[in-house]
Amino acid sequence: MTLIPGCGAEAPVSREDVRAAVFGPSLAELFHEGGVWSRVAGVDTFTEWPPGADTLPRLGGYLDPSPEAVAALSPTSIHSVGDSGRLRELAGRLGIPYHSYRFDDLGDVLAVCDSLEALYPEASFDRFRERLEGVFAREPGREPRSAALVVYMSHDGRFTLAGSGTFYQELLEGMGCTLAAPESGTYPDVSVEGILMLYPDALIFLAPDHPDPSGLLQSQRDFWGARGYPPERVFVLDDDFVLIPGARLPEIAERLESCLY
């Protein structure tokens, strides 16, 4: 279990009036996936899924939570992605538990599932675990492929690579593929030349909600093609969840797989 030290689940809760203030899209997704969405009283500014999230009170961001908005809900616990000093202090003032969770890799995500099941008797992530197992049960013996995953910053056109130690690496390796990335750093800065030196089987841009994904795809195929990389092996994934290590991890794996095979 990968709860941040000092923020573990004290004991299962079963009262019907339990109300959680949830900060972080990944965490909100798992509350829904585990069948405890009815426990959520409010969410952070950036949570847009599952459907219906937009009807819940907004509580500010992880870095700038609104104490007034949280207190107005009278929550019985606060949960967040990462350990926030402000949220911990706020929970202390309200006299309620604060739970924080890591989402760095796949093991962390599964540990969060375990923690929520320990906290909420009705929670179950059996279906989620089965879906992940299905992703990793692909046809054995097929040709292994490599992918470089470029995290694209739409606002300024900068990019970085998903590196080792990330959930992307674990998803690809679970499917019998490899992540093409520098040896060090989870999200290292990299040059065009550095990417070309990796020469992956697929160059996949992760650009959630890009305003013009087809235009981005064409421009990137033109750019990389002019530098000797096969343009037909450049892809853009613009799904809103491709950067979120939450309940839609199996869908992320399927998107990656569609670019490799």
N, C-alpha and C positions, 0 to 999 in steps of 0.2 A: 504494500500500500504506500503511495507516494504523496501523502499529505505533508505539507510543510510543517516542520516540527512545531509543536505547541498549538496546532490548529486542528487536532484530530476530532473525530466524532466521539462525543462523550457517551452517548447511549442512544438506542433506537427510540424514536418518538412515534406516538400513535394518536395523539389528540387531533381532533378534527379542525381545531382552530390554528394549527401550525401554519405560519405564513413566512415565506423566505424572501428576502431581498437578494436578487441574483445579479452579479456583475460579471459580464463576459459572454459573448455569443457561444463559445464552445460549451460553457457550463449550462447555459439556457437550453441548448440543443439536447444535452444529456438529461436534464430534468424532464424534457418532453419525451425523449426516447424511453426513459425508464418508467414512464407512466405516473409521474408525480408532478406534472405541469400544474395541476390544481393547487399545489402547495405554493406556487410562485405568486407573490403579491405585487412585485414590481421588478423591472429590469433596467439595465444600464442604457445609455444613449445609443450604443452601437448594435444592440441586439435587434435583428429584423426577422428572425425565424425562430420558432415555427409560426405558421399562420395563426393570427390572433395576438401575436406579441405586441403589435402596434396598438392594441386596446388596453394594455397594461400601463400603469403609471411609470414615467421615466424618472430615474433616480440620479442622473448625471453620469459622469464617466468614472473609470477606475482611478484616474489621477485627480479628478475634481468632483467627487460625489457631492450630492446635495443633502446635507444633514437634515434640513427641514423636510425634504421630500421623503427621506427614509423614515424619519420619526413619525410623520403623518400617517404612515401605513401601520404603525404598531407591529412591526415584524417580530417574530420569535427567534429569528436567526439571520445572519448575513453570510453570504457565500460569494467568493470571488476567484477569478483566475489570477494567480499570483498573490503575493502577500502585500497588502496595502496597509501602511501605517495609519492612514486616515480612517480607513474602514475599521481597522482593529480598535482604534481609539473611540470611534463612534459606537461600535458594538459595546465597548466597555461602559460608555456613558449611558447606554440604553439598558445595560444589564442583561445582554443576550449573547449567545455563543457566536463566535466568528470562525468560519471555516474557509481556508484558502487551499488552492490546489495547483499543482503543476500540470502543464500540458505540453511539455517539450517533446516527448516521444510517445510512441504507441503504448508503452508500458505505463506511462503516466495516465493516459486516457482510461485504460482498463482499471487502474487503481482508483480513479475517480468513480467509476461504475461501482466498484466494491464498496467505496465509502458511502455512496448514496444509498446502496442497498442496506448498509449497516444502520444508516440514519432513519430510513423510511421503510417500515415493514412491507408496504405494498409495492415498493420499487422492484423492478426486474429488468435485467439487461441480457437475458438469455437470447432474445431475438437478435440483439446487436452483436453479441459474441458469435452467434451462428452465421450472421451475414459476413463478418470479418473472416471467419473460417472458410466460408465459401469463396472469398476472394483469393485465399491462399491455397485453394485446392484446384488450381488450374491444371490443365493437361500437362502431365510430366513429359519431359523429353523434348519440348519445343525449343526452338533456337533462342538462347538468351539474348536480350537486347539491353542497351544502355541508354539512359536519358539524362540530359542536362535540363534542370528545371530553373527557369529564369523568373524571378519575382520582379514584375514590372511595376514601376511607380508611375501611374498615369499622370500625376500632377506635374512631374518634371522630366519624365522620360528616362530617369535613372533606373538601374537594375542591379540586382544581386543574385547570387545562386543559392538554392537550397543545398546545404552541405551535409556532411556526415553527422550522425547523431540526431537527425530529425525524423519525424514520423514519415516523411516522404521516402527516406532511405529504407525504412522498415517496410513500407507498403510495396516498394519496387522489389526488394529482396524477397518478400513473401510470395511474389508472383514469379520468382525465378529470374528477375532482371537486376540491373545494377544502376546505381546513381553515379553519374559522371560529375565529379566535383573535386576541387582541390583537397589536399590531405587534411587540412586543418580548418576549423571554423564552421559553425552551423549555418551561417548566412554570410559568407565572405564576399567582399567586393572583388570583382574580377574584370579583366579587360577583354576586349573583343579577341585579341590574340590568345589570351588564356583559355577562352571558350573553344576557339578553333583547335588549340593543342589537345583538348580533351577528345575532340572529334566523336561525339556521341551518335548513336543510331537515330536519335530524335532530339530536337531542340524545342523544348516546350515552354512557351511563355504563359505564366500564371498572371492573368490580368482581370480580376473580378470586376464585373460591372463596367468594363471599358465602354465608353460611349460609341465607339466605332470598331468593334472587334474584327470585322472583315477588312477594314482599312488598315488596322494594325497588322493583321496577318499578311496582307499584300506588301506593306512597306518593309516588314521584317524579312519576308522571302526575297524581296528585291535586294535588301541590304546584305543578307548573308550569302545569297547567290552570287553577288558581285565579288565576294571574298572567297569563293571556291567551295562553299558548303552547299550541298544539294538543297535547293529551295523547297522541294516537295517533302523534305523531312523536317520542316519548320511548322510548328502548330501553335495555336493560341487557345487557351481554355479561359473563357470569361464567365463561367458560372460563379454565382455570388459566394459559394461555399468553398472554393478551391484552396483558400488559405486558412480555413477553420478546422482545427483538429477536434471535431465533435462527432455528433451522431451520423454525419454523412461521410465519414471516412470511406465506407465501401463505395460510395458514388465517386469519390475522388479517385480511388483505385481504378474504377471502371473507365473514367475519363483518360487516365494515364495509359491504361491498357489499349484504348482505342487508337492512341497515337503510335503505339509500338507494334501492333499486330493488325 
